[in-house]
Amino acid sequence: MKSLVLRTGVLALLVMTSVTAWADEYDDTIKVFQEAGQSGKFFKNSYGYALFPTIGKGGVGIGGAHGKGRVYVGGKHVGDTSMTQLTAGFQLGGQAFSQIIFFEDKRAFDEFTGGNFEFGAQATAVAITAGASAGASTTGSSAGASGGKNDAATVGKYYKGMAIFTVAKGGLMYEATVGGQKFNYKSL
């Protein structure tokens, strides 16, 4: 019986520690975007945002990316989201990056959270902690660059109510691909 109580206590302690670490990951990523170039200004003027602390991406010919995040309105966590990306074309390597999507107004928030939401095709080249990107989709095109944790790269300004910023975390990946990001949302 003592052994069971001890094991349960240790398990509870591990769970509490991992939940705290998870919360810190989001807080740390928010701070990075608040202190980074252009993205910091969006926190004051946006309706809300979707935050992905880490998105992992890799590919050799066929590639993919995935990350989990949270959605905030007025600084309050209102739901969870996930991003999945499949790409085809010339690509080699892997990378990790943080991403934030700002919603200009309630209409943009509702569009993102209303079901499966997608961003269109892109072409990207990222090296270690600096990145450069360009994108084109059925909704428009954009370009940007990032130099690491203190400089967020804009992959667009508000377009149809949404603005995307990324910060490279590491890795090396070369791409000339066609693909898109698909998001799922689950309200709390």
N, C-alpha and C positions, 0 to 999 in steps of 0.2 A: 504494500500500500504506500509506503514512504517513497519507493522508487517511482510509482505512478505520479504521485504529487510532485516530486522533484522534476520528472520529465515534463509534466504539464507546465510547471513554473518556468523551466528553461525555454520551452516552446513559446510560451506567452511573451517572455522577455525578447526572444528573437523576432517575433512578429511585431512587437512594439518598436523595436530598433529599426526594422526594415520599413515600417510605415513612416517613421520619422525621417529616414534617409530618403524615401520617396518624396515626401513633402519638401525636403530641402532641395532636391533636384529641381522641382518646379520653381521654388522661391529663387534659387540661384539663377535659373534660366531667365526668369522674369527680370531679375536685376541686370543681367547681361544685356537684354534688349532695351531696358529703360536707360541704361548708360551708353548705349551704342548709337552713334550718328543719328540718322534720320528716324529710326524706329522709336526712339524715346519720346518724340513729339506725339506719336499716335495714341499713347496711353491716355492722354488728357482729352482727346477729341473723338475717340471711337466709342461706339455703342458697346462693344465687347471684343473678344479675341479668342482664338484657338491656339494653344501653345503645345508644341512638341519638343520636349527637352532633348531627345535623341532620336534621330531617324537613321537607321542603318541601310546602306545601299551597296549593292555589288553586282557584278556581271561579267560574263565572258560570252559575247554574242547576244545572249538573252540575259536580261537582268531584272532585278527587282529591288524594291525598297519597302520598308515597313517601319512604322512608329506608332506609339500610343501617346495620347495627349489629353488635355483637359480644355473645356470651354468655359470662359468667364464672361459675366456681364456685370458691369459696375464693380469690378474687382472681386466678385463672388463666384466661386466654382459652381456652375449650374449643370454640368454634364461632362461626359467622357466621349472622346473621339478616337478614331484610328485612321491611319493613312496607309494605303497600299498602292504600290506603283509597279507596273510591268512595262519593260522597254524591250525593243528589238532594234538591232543595228550594230554598228561597230562600237564596242565598249569593252573595257578591260580594267579591272581593279575593284576597289572598294572604298567607301568613305562613310563618315558619320557627320551629321550636321544637326543643328537646332533650327526649328522653323516656327514662325508665328504668323497667323493670318488675322488681320484686323478687320472688323465689321464696322463700316461707316455709320450704319443705321439699323433699325429693327428689321427692315425689309431684307437687308443682306444677311443678318443673323438668321432670320427665318428661312431664307433660301439655303443656307449652309446646313442648318439643323433639321430641315424638312424631310430628309431622307438621304439617299445616296447622292452625294455631290461630287462633281469631277472638275479638275482643271485639265487642259489639253496638252498637246505635244510640246516637247522641249529639246534643247541641245545644251549640254553642259560640259565644262572642263574644270576640274577642281584639283588643286595640288596642296597637300598637307593641310596647313591652316589658312591658306589663302585661296580664294575661289573667284571664278568669273563665270557668269552664266548669261544665257540668252534664251528666250522662250517665245513660242508662237502657238496660238491656239485659235479656236473658233471665236474667242472673245477678245483677241487682241495680241499684241506682242510687247516684249519688254527686255531690258538688259540691266545688269548690275555686276558689282564685284564686292568681295569682302576680304578683310585682312586679318580676321581672327576675332577673338572675343570682344574687342572694343569697337569693332566696325561692323555694323550689320549691312548686308547687301540687299538692296531693294530689288525684288524681282517683279516690279510694278509699283505704281502708286495706286490710289483708289481707282479701281476700274469696276464698274457695276457694283460699287459699294464694298469692295474688298481690296486689301493691300497685303502683300506677302513679303516677309523679310527672312533671310537665312543667315546663320553664322556657321562657318565651317568649323568642325571640331577636330578633324584629322582624316588621314587616308590619302589615297591617290587614285584617281579614276579619270579615264579619258573616254569621252562619249561623242557620238554623232548618232543619236537615236530618235526613235519615234515612240512616244508613250504618253502617259498622263497619270495624274494623281487622283485617286478615288478615296473619298472620305465617308466614314460611317459615324453616326452620332447616337448617343444614348443619354437621355435626360436623367438626372438624379432622382 
